[in-house]
């Protein structure tokens, strides 16, 4: 699922820019709206009727309130909110930050496209590793720490006064950020699902839908908080200060992830497989 999200984020800027060049500001919105309307009859035909897959016991045993009370679900939701907030943080701040190098909006759009592309490539690899080695919590920790490192380089952070800000460093940080976000975000959905099963939920479509709703809600919350908080910090302070604050917040989430014994018992080849 996240692979296609990344593909959408990769194709969106390119197609939107092309449509904007052809027909102005309105054409991308008209085209996207028409395409979304065209998918409605397809979904009605292809997707199964909810009544045919509904079980009376499922509606009684599954509860959203019960799900969000599970501690592991709350912790993973925090990770999703913080990591997804980084996408939103860069939306209003990256272009002004790079304007010091004379970077045009088109070039900034290409950087976002490349970050989404590296995210898309990373998604299936991370998903395969997580399923094979059952290292979801480890990968969330590794992804969060590496993401914080990319944000520190992107400023560069105020804690690294010896590093000079240049375009090549920012480009490298953006490309790596797509990979590190993939490492951190992809295992979260399955981690939520496993926590729901451990909390007594049945393995059925209702549980899957509940977990999906929590995942979507927390990711949307992050995408709202990211540009809101990041924009304020950028406006009143600077990009390097804002990126440092976001990096510290991202690294702090690692301390809240449970099951630390799982990391200590992992063999070296497992940790290596999370990178390669």
C-alpha positions in Angstrom: 0.0 0.0 0.0 2.7 2.5 1.0 4.6 1.6 -2.3 1.7 3.0 -4.3 1.4 6.0 -1.9 5.0 6.7 -2.8 4.3 6.2 -6.5 1.5 8.7 -6.2 3.7 11.2 -4.5 6.3 10.7 -7.2 4.0 11.0 -10.2 1.9 13.8 -8.6 4.4 16.7 -8.9 5.5 15.7 -12.4 1.9 15.3 -13.8 0.7 18.3 -11.9 3.5 20.4 -13.3 2.8 19.2 -16.8 -0.9 19.9 -16.6 -0.2 23.3 -15.1 2.0 24.1 -18.0 -0.7 23.0 -20.5 -3.8 24.5 -19.0 -2.9 26.8 -16.1 -3.8 26.5 -12.4 -7.3 24.9 -12.9 -6.4 22.0 -15.2 -4.6 19.8 -12.6 -7.6 20.0 -10.3 -10.2 19.4 -13.0 -8.2 16.4 -14.2 -7.7 14.9 -10.8 -11.4 15.4 -10.0 -12.5 13.8 -13.2 -10.2 10.8 -12.6 -11.5 10.3 -9.1 -15.1 10.4 -10.3 -14.1 7.8 -12.9 -12.9 5.4 -10.2 -16.3 5.4 -8.4 -18.1 3.0 -10.8 -15.0 0.8 -10.9 -14.9 0.5 -7.1 -18.7 -0.2 -7.0 -18.2 -3.1 -9.5 -14.9 -4.6 -8.2 -15.0 -4.2 -4.5 -17.1 -6.7 -2.6 -20.4 -5.8 -0.9 -19.7 -5.1 2.8 -22.8 -7.0 3.7 -21.4 -10.2 2.2 -18.3 -10.1 4.3 -19.8 -8.9 7.5 -20.1 -11.2 10.4 -22.5 -10.6 13.3 -19.8 -11.6 15.8 -17.3 -9.3 14.2 -19.3 -6.1 14.9 -19.6 -7.1 18.6 -16.0 -8.1 19.2 -14.3 -5.1 17.5 -14.2 -1.6 18.9 -12.2 1.4 17.9 -12.2 2.7 21.5 -10.9 -0.7 22.7 -8.2 -0.7 20.0 -6.8 2.7 20.9 -6.5 1.7 24.5 -3.9 -0.9 23.7 -0.5 0.6 24.8 1.4 -0.7 21.8 -1.1 0.8 19.4 -0.7 4.2 21.1 3.1 4.0 20.9 3.1 3.0 17.2 0.5 5.8 16.5 3.0 8.3 18.1 5.7 7.0 15.7 3.4 7.4 12.7 2.3 10.9 13.7 5.9 12.1 14.1 7.4 10.5 11.0 4.5 11.5 8.7 4.7 15.0 10.1 8.1 15.3 8.5 6.6 15.2 5.1 4.4 18.1 6.1 7.2 19.9 7.8 9.2 20.1 4.5 6.3 21.3 2.4 6.3 24.9 3.5 9.9 25.2 4.6 12.2 23.4 2.1 11.7 25.8 -0.8 12.4 29.0 1.2 15.4 27.2 2.8 16.8 26.3 -0.6 16.1 29.8 -2.1 19.4 31.0 -0.7 21.1 28.8 -3.4 18.9 30.3 -6.2 16.9 27.1 -6.5 13.7 27.4 -8.5 10.3 26.0 -7.5 10.6 23.4 -10.3 13.9 22.2 -8.9 12.4 21.9 -5.4 9.6 19.9 -6.9 12.1 17.5 -8.4 13.7 17.1 -5.0 10.3 16.1 -3.5 9.8 13.7 -6.4 13.2 12.1 -5.8 12.4 11.7 -2.1 9.1 10.1 -2.9 10.9 7.8 -5.4 13.4 6.6 -2.9 10.6 6.1 -0.4 8.7 4.0 -3.0 11.7 1.8 -3.8 12.4 1.3 -0.1 8.8 0.2 0.8 8.8 -3.3 -0.6 12.3 -4.0 0.6 11.5 -3.0 4.1 8.2 -4.9 4.1 10.0 -8.0 2.9 12.7 -7.7 5.7 10.0 -7.0 8.3 8.0 -10.1 7.4 11.0 -12.3 7.1 12.9 -11.4 10.3 10.0 -10.0 12.4 12.0 -6.9 13.3 9.2 -4.3 13.0 10.1 -2.5 16.2 13.8 -2.6 15.5 13.2 -1.0 12.1 11.0 1.7 13.6 13.9 2.6 15.9 16.5 2.5 13.2 14.3 4.5 10.8 13.5 7.2 13.4 17.2 7.6 14.4 18.4 7.8 10.8 15.6 10.2 9.9 16.7 12.5 12.8 20.2 12.4 11.4 19.0 13.4 7.9 17.1 16.4 9.4 20.2 17.4 11.3 22.3 17.4 8.1 19.6 19.1 6.1 19.8 22.4 8.2 22.6 21.8 8.9 21.6 21.8 12.5 22.7 24.4 15.0 24.5 21.6 16.9 26.8 21.1 13.9 28.4 24.6 13.4 31.4 23.1 11.7 29.4 21.9 8.7 28.7 24.4 6.0 25.3 24.7 4.4 25.4 23.8 0.7 23.1 22.4 -2.0 24.8 19.1 -2.3 24.4 18.4 1.4 20.7 19.2 1.3 20.2 17.1 -1.8 21.9 14.1 -0.2 19.8 14.6 3.0 16.5 14.7 1.0 17.3 11.6 -0.9 18.3 9.7 2.2 15.2 11.0 4.0 13.0 9.0 1.6 14.8 5.8 2.5 14.9 6.4 6.3 11.2 7.3 6.4 10.4 4.1 4.5 12.4 2.1 7.1 10.5 3.8 10.0 6.9 4.1 8.6 6.4 0.8 6.7 6.6 -1.6 9.8 4.1 0.5 11.7 0.9 -0.8 10.1 1.7 -4.4 10.7 2.9 -3.6 14.2 -0.5 -2.1 14.9 -2.2 -5.1 13.5 -0.1 -7.5 15.6 -0.8 -5.5 18.7 -4.6 -5.7 18.0 -4.4 -9.5 17.6 -2.4 -9.7 20.9 -5.0 -7.5 22.5 -7.8 -10.0 21.7 -9.1 -8.8 18.4 -10.0 -11.4 15.8 -8.2 -11.9 12.5 -11.0 -10.5 10.3 -11.8 -7.6 8.0 -13.3 -5.5 10.7 -10.1 -5.5 12.7 -8.1 -4.7 9.6 -10.4 -1.8 8.9 -10.1 -0.5 12.4 -6.3 -0.6 12.3 -6.4 1.1 8.9 -8.5 3.9 10.2 -6.2 4.5 13.2 -3.2 4.5 10.9 -4.8 6.9 8.5 -6.0 9.2 11.3 -2.5 9.4 12.9 -0.7 9.9 9.6 -3.2 12.7 8.7 -2.6 14.2 12.2 1.1 14.2 11.5 0.6 15.8 8.1 -1.4 18.5 9.8 1.0 19.2 12.7 4.1 19.0 10.5 3.5 22.2 8.4 1.7 24.0 11.3 4.5 23.6 13.9 7.3 23.6 11.4 6.0 26.7 9.7 5.8 28.6 13.0 9.4 27.6 13.9 10.7 28.5 10.5 8.9 31.9 10.6 10.1 33.0 14.0 13.5 31.3 14.1 15.2 29.6 11.1 15.1 26.4 9.1 18.1 24.9 10.9 16.5 25.5 14.3 13.2 24.1 13.1 14.8 21.0 11.6 16.8 20.4 14.9 13.5 20.6 16.9 11.9 18.1 14.6 15.0 15.8 14.7 15.0 15.8 18.5 11.3 15.0 18.6 11.8 12.2 16.1 14.7 10.7 18.1 12.7 11.0 21.3 10.0 8.7 20.0 12.6 5.8 20.0 12.6 5.9 23.8 8.8 5.3 23.8 8.9 2.2 21.6 8.5 -0.9 23.7 9.9 -4.4 23.6 13.6 -3.3 24.0 14.6 -6.9 24.7 13.8 -7.7 21.1 16.7 -5.5 19.8 19.2 -7.1 22.2 18.4 -10.6 21.1 18.7 -9.9 17.4 21.7 -11.4 15.6 24.1 -9.2 13.7 22.8 -10.4 10.4 19.3 -9.2 11.2 20.6 -5.6 11.9 22.6 -5.7 8.7 19.5 -6.8 6.8 17.6 -3.7 7.9 20.1 -1.6 6.0 20.7 -3.8 2.9 
